[in-house]
């Protein structure tokens, strides 16, 4: 559980998707004032109605984020929501703060970069916490969640996908693996989960594929947790994928009721794997 700041303010570094909204609402329900920083081209502008203040930045403007929090005397902040990797590579506007962090890095992989960002914020009096400290209820439960029961062949594909996902995560590359009948069709890289699923679906045997999402073995719960929601199902329906296996307790479910209902309607098996 996160410590509540004495001034009852919490910072939110918002990316895309619904997670920033969920975090803002959960923090407000605890009586906290949410001071948010949003990324242009990524964050939904409607977030402004959910927070006390909203500052817009471009990807890489670290100093601007820190100054916004310091001006509001924010001492704790969470990162919630993704940043499209391809878009970030093309549109990043690194400021002196970002260059300060980059100059200290030996590796530019996601985990090393995010930990370095968190350390830099902490050196300036802002502790980065896990968004799930406020949102434990959105983590995937264990067991069969929706859709038809797993068939034995599908269970074997889930096991293979999880095994490969461990290796993918150890390399700090991605979290999603697409499998069909014992064959690995796609591994998530810079393109993200949706495009990895589509890429797997374009290959022979894509219909009926199994999609597995798993945390990296070295996952820091403060950032980049795997997530799935109704949009994930829509992409799976595009390519005829039939199973979505998520790591229980460490995967964020976005709009779980709609996700479960959509899986049942589409005949897609949804399972939380320990």
DOFILUM-104947 format. One record per residue (C-alpha): residue in one letter; residue number from 1; x, y, z. Coordinates in Angstrom, 2 decimals, padded with zeros to 5 digits. Example, Ala and Ser with C-alpha at 12.3 -4.5 7.8 and 13.67 -1.06 7.14 Angstrom:
REM DOFILUM-104947
- A, 1, 012.30, -004.50, 007.80
- S, 2, 013.67, -001.06, 007.14
REM end
This chain:
REM DOFILUM-104947
- X, 1, 000.00, 000.00, 000.00
- X, 2, 001.31, 003.44, -000.93
- X, 3, 001.96, 006.02, 001.74
- X, 4, -000.45, 008.95, 001.53
- X, 5, 001.45, 012.24, 001.22
- X, 6, 000.93, 014.61, 004.13
- X, 7, -000.36, 017.31, 001.78
- X, 8, -002.82, 014.79, 000.28
- X, 9, -001.53, 015.26, -003.26
- X, 10, -000.45, 012.55, -005.66
- X, 11, 001.23, 012.97, -009.04
- X, 12, 000.15, 011.13, -012.18
- X, 13, 002.43, 010.72, -015.19
- X, 14, -000.20, 009.74, -017.76
- X, 15, 000.25, 007.77, -020.95
- X, 16, -002.42, 006.36, -023.22
- X, 17, -005.37, 004.07, -022.52
- X, 18, -007.74, 003.82, -019.59
- X, 19, -005.27, 003.20, -016.77
- X, 20, -004.68, 006.94, -016.06
- X, 21, -008.45, 007.36, -015.59
- X, 22, -008.67, 004.36, -013.27
- X, 23, -005.76, 005.62, -011.21
- X, 24, -007.13, 009.17, -010.97
- X, 25, -010.53, 007.93, -009.81
- X, 26, -009.03, 005.57, -007.24
- X, 27, -006.78, 008.30, -005.85
- X, 28, -009.67, 010.76, -005.60
- X, 29, -011.74, 008.11, -003.82
- X, 30, -009.03, 008.13, -001.14
- X, 31, -009.33, 011.89, -000.76
- X, 32, -006.20, 012.72, -002.73
- X, 33, -005.77, 015.66, -005.07
- X, 34, -004.40, 014.37, -008.39
- X, 35, -001.79, 016.53, -010.14
- X, 36, -001.38, 015.07, -013.62
- X, 37, 001.09, 015.43, -016.45
- X, 38, -000.11, 014.15, -019.84
- X, 39, 001.77, 013.32, -023.04
- X, 40, 000.70, 014.99, -026.28
- X, 41, -000.50, 012.53, -028.89
- X, 42, -000.85, 009.78, -026.29
- X, 43, -003.08, 010.79, -023.36
- X, 44, -006.82, 011.24, -023.82
- X, 45, -007.62, 014.95, -023.24
- X, 46, -010.74, 013.88, -021.29
- X, 47, -008.41, 013.11, -018.38
- X, 48, -008.56, 016.83, -017.56
- X, 49, -012.03, 016.33, -016.08
- X, 50, -010.73, 013.66, -013.68
- X, 51, -007.82, 015.55, -012.08
- X, 52, -007.14, 018.74, -010.16
- X, 53, -004.62, 020.00, -012.70
- X, 54, -003.20, 018.82, -016.02
- X, 55, 000.08, 019.84, -017.66
- X, 56, 000.82, 018.77, -021.22
- X, 57, 004.33, 017.65, -022.23
- X, 58, 006.00, 015.86, -025.09
- X, 59, 007.72, 012.52, -024.63
- X, 60, 011.15, 013.15, -023.15
- X, 61, 010.39, 016.43, -021.35
- X, 62, 011.55, 015.22, -017.94
- X, 63, 012.39, 018.63, -016.48
- X, 64, 008.94, 019.94, -017.36
- X, 65, 007.27, 017.04, -015.52
- X, 66, 009.44, 017.51, -012.45
- X, 67, 008.82, 021.26, -012.35
- X, 68, 005.06, 020.72, -012.58
- X, 69, 005.17, 018.37, -009.59
- X, 70, 007.54, 020.54, -007.58
- X, 71, 005.33, 023.58, -008.15
- X, 72, 002.41, 021.64, -006.64
- X, 73, 004.57, 020.15, -003.87
- X, 74, 003.98, 016.60, -005.09
- X, 75, 006.17, 014.08, -003.29
- X, 76, 004.80, 010.84, -004.75
- X, 77, 003.76, 010.04, -008.31
- X, 78, 002.75, 007.05, -010.39
- X, 79, 003.25, 006.27, -014.07
- X, 80, -000.01, 004.98, -015.57
- X, 81, -000.73, 004.19, -019.20
- X, 82, 001.55, 003.32, -022.07
- X, 83, 003.63, 005.33, -024.48
- X, 84, 003.70, 003.98, -028.03
- X, 85, 007.28, 002.91, -028.62
- X, 86, 007.40, 003.66, -032.33
- X, 87, 005.76, 007.04, -031.80
- X, 88, 008.11, 007.79, -028.92
- X, 89, 011.13, 007.07, -031.10
- X, 90, 009.82, 009.41, -033.81
- X, 91, 008.32, 012.21, -031.70
- X, 92, 010.46, 012.36, -028.55
- X, 93, 011.69, 015.82, -027.56
- X, 94, 014.33, 015.07, -024.90
- X, 95, 015.13, 018.06, -022.71
- X, 96, 018.10, 018.61, -020.42
- X, 97, 016.50, 016.37, -017.80
- X, 98, 016.21, 013.51, -020.26
- X, 99, 019.77, 014.06, -021.46
- X, 100, 020.94, 013.99, -017.84
- X, 101, 019.38, 010.56, -017.41
- X, 102, 020.54, 009.22, -020.77
- X, 103, 024.12, 010.26, -020.09
- X, 104, 024.25, 007.89, -017.12
- X, 105, 022.79, 004.86, -018.88
- X, 106, 024.77, 001.84, -019.95
- X, 107, 021.69, 000.20, -021.48
- X, 108, 018.77, 001.80, -023.32
- X, 109, 016.39, -001.10, -022.74
- X, 110, 013.04, -000.32, -021.20
- X, 111, 013.72, -001.53, -017.66
- X, 112, 017.06, 000.25, -017.31
- X, 113, 015.62, 003.48, -018.73
- X, 114, 012.51, 003.49, -016.52
- X, 115, 014.49, 002.69, -013.38
- X, 116, 016.87, 005.52, -014.21
- X, 117, 013.93, 007.88, -014.69
- X, 118, 012.51, 006.84, -011.30
- X, 119, 015.89, 007.33, -009.62
- X, 120, 016.21, 010.81, -011.11
- X, 121, 012.76, 011.79, -009.85
- X, 122, 013.61, 010.46, -006.40
- X, 123, 016.80, 012.51, -006.33
- X, 124, 014.53, 015.54, -006.74
- X, 125, 012.20, 014.59, -003.93
- X, 126, 009.55, 012.75, -005.94
- X, 127, 009.12, 009.03, -005.22
- X, 128, 007.71, 006.92, -008.05
- X, 129, 005.19, 004.37, -006.76
- X, 130, 003.36, 001.51, -008.44
- X, 131, -000.08, 002.46, -009.82
- X, 132, -001.33, -000.89, -008.56
- X, 133, -000.73, 000.34, -004.99
- X, 134, -004.04, 002.11, -005.63
- X, 135, -005.52, -000.36, -008.11
- X, 136, -005.08, -003.85, -006.75
- X, 137, -008.65, -004.68, -007.76
- X, 138, -007.84, -004.36, -011.49
- X, 139, -005.19, -007.10, -011.46
- X, 140, -006.09, -010.32, -013.25
- X, 141, -007.44, -013.08, -010.98
- X, 142, -006.34, -016.69, -011.33
- X, 143, -008.30, -019.38, -013.17
- X, 144, -010.82, -019.64, -016.00
- X, 145, -012.39, -016.21, -016.42
- X, 146, -014.58, -016.33, -019.54
- X, 147, -015.30, -018.26, -022.72
- X, 148, -015.00, -021.99, -023.39
- X, 149, -012.74, -024.15, -021.21
- X, 150, -009.19, -024.62, -022.45
- X, 151, -008.70, -027.68, -024.62
- X, 152, -005.62, -029.80, -023.97
- X, 153, -003.86, -028.59, -027.13
- X, 154, -004.56, -024.98, -026.16
- X, 155, -003.21, -025.60, -022.66
- X, 156, 000.01, -026.88, -024.22
- X, 157, 000.22, -023.72, -026.35
- X, 158, -000.28, -021.60, -023.23
- X, 159, 002.57, -023.43, -021.51
- X, 160, 004.82, -022.91, -024.55
- X, 161, 003.89, -019.25, -024.78
- X, 162, 004.70, -018.69, -021.11
- X, 163, 008.05, -020.43, -021.50
- X, 164, 008.97, -018.28, -024.49
- X, 165, 007.65, -015.13, -022.78
- X, 166, 010.14, -015.66, -019.95
- X, 167, 013.02, -015.62, -022.44
- X, 168, 011.54, -012.63, -024.26
- X, 169, 011.21, -010.79, -020.95
- X, 170, 014.73, -011.67, -019.85
- X, 171, 015.94, -009.94, -022.99
- X, 172, 013.71, -006.94, -022.08
- X, 173, 012.06, -007.05, -025.51
- X, 174, 008.34, -007.57, -024.91
- X, 175, 005.63, -009.39, -022.98
- X, 176, 003.38, -011.02, -025.61
- X, 177, 003.78, -014.31, -027.49
- X, 178, 001.41, -015.69, -030.13
- X, 179, 001.32, -019.50, -030.48
- X, 180, -000.63, -022.01, -032.56
- X, 181, -000.39, -025.80, -032.40
- X, 182, 003.07, -025.77, -030.89
- X, 183, 004.46, -023.10, -033.25
- X, 184, 005.45, -019.60, -032.15
- X, 185, 003.88, -017.21, -034.65
- X, 186, 004.93, -013.84, -033.25
- X, 187, 006.90, -012.18, -030.46
- X, 188, 006.12, -008.67, -029.29
- X, 189, 008.83, -006.13, -030.01
- X, 190, 008.71, -002.38, -030.51
- X, 191, 005.36, -002.52, -032.35
- X, 192, 003.36, -003.46, -029.23
- X, 193, 000.79, -006.13, -028.36
- X, 194, -001.89, -005.36, -030.94
- X, 195, 000.47, -005.42, -033.90
- X, 196, 002.19, -008.55, -032.61
- X, 197, -001.21, -010.31, -032.55
- X, 198, -002.00, -009.07, -036.06
- X, 199, 001.42, -010.16, -037.32
- X, 200, 000.90, -013.64, -035.89
- X, 201, -002.57, -013.78, -037.40
- X, 202, -001.26, -013.03, -040.89
- X, 203, 000.83, -016.20, -040.84
- X, 204, -000.43, -019.61, -041.85
- X, 205, -002.43, -021.05, -038.98
- X, 206, -003.18, -017.69, -037.43
- X, 207, -006.85, -018.58, -036.90
- X, 208, -007.29, -020.27, -033.53
- X, 209, -004.07, -018.82, -032.16
- X, 210, -003.26, -018.52, -028.46
- X, 211, -002.10, -015.13, -027.13
- X, 212, 000.00, -015.14, -023.95
- X, 213, 000.95, -012.04, -021.95
- X, 214, 003.39, -012.32, -019.08
- X, 215, 005.49, -009.98, -016.94
- X, 216, 009.20, -009.90, -017.49
- X, 217, 011.05, -011.93, -014.84
- X, 218, 012.73, -008.75, -013.64
- X, 219, 009.48, -006.71, -013.82
- X, 220, 009.39, -003.58, -011.69
- X, 221, 005.75, -003.21, -010.66
- X, 222, 006.03, 000.57, -010.86
- X, 223, 005.95, 000.64, -014.64
- X, 224, 005.09, -001.12, -017.89
- X, 225, 002.85, -003.83, -016.46
- X, 226, 001.14, -005.98, -019.09
- X, 227, -002.47, -004.97, -019.67
- X, 228, -005.44, -006.31, -021.60
- X, 229, -008.89, -004.96, -022.32
- X, 230, -011.73, -004.93, -024.84
- X, 231, -009.40, -003.55, -027.53
- X, 232, -007.20, -006.62, -027.15
- X, 233, -010.23, -008.79, -027.86
- X, 234, -011.14, -006.77, -030.95
- X, 235, -007.68, -007.37, -032.41
- X, 236, -007.91, -011.07, -031.55
- X, 237, -011.27, -011.28, -033.34
- X, 238, -009.71, -009.68, -036.44
- X, 239, -007.30, -012.60, -036.80
- X, 240, -009.41, -015.39, -035.31
- X, 241, -007.31, -015.91, -032.17
- X, 242, -009.19, -017.99, -029.62
- X, 243, -007.30, -017.88, -026.30
- X, 244, -005.96, -015.03, -024.18
- X, 245, -003.79, -016.21, -021.29
- X, 246, -002.72, -013.56, -018.78
- X, 247, -000.42, -013.69, -015.79
- X, 248, -002.61, -013.63, -012.69
- X, 249, -001.87, -010.96, -010.11
- X, 250, 000.47, -009.04, -012.40
- X, 251, -001.63, -008.13, -015.46
- X, 252, -003.94, -005.11, -015.47
- X, 253, -007.48, -005.73, -016.72
- X, 254, -008.93, -002.66, -018.39
- X, 255, -012.73, -002.58, -018.09
- X, 256, -012.92, -006.16, -016.81
- X, 257, -016.75, -006.54, -017.05
- X, 258, -016.71, -005.57, -020.73
- X, 259, -013.65, -007.74, -021.31
- X, 260, -015.32, -010.81, -019.80
- X, 261, -018.61, -010.20, -021.61
- X, 262, -016.80, -009.67, -024.90
- X, 263, -014.82, -012.88, -024.49
- X, 264, -017.99, -014.87, -023.81
- X, 265, -019.77, -013.34, -026.82
- X, 266, -016.82, -014.01, -029.12
- X, 267, -016.14, -017.52, -027.87
- X, 268, -012.64, -016.49, -026.78
- X, 269, -011.18, -018.30, -023.79
- X, 270, -009.80, -015.95, -021.13
- X, 271, -007.64, -017.43, -018.37
- X, 272, -005.49, -016.07, -015.56
- X, 273, -002.40, -018.23, -015.14
- X, 274, -000.38, -018.23, -011.90
REM end
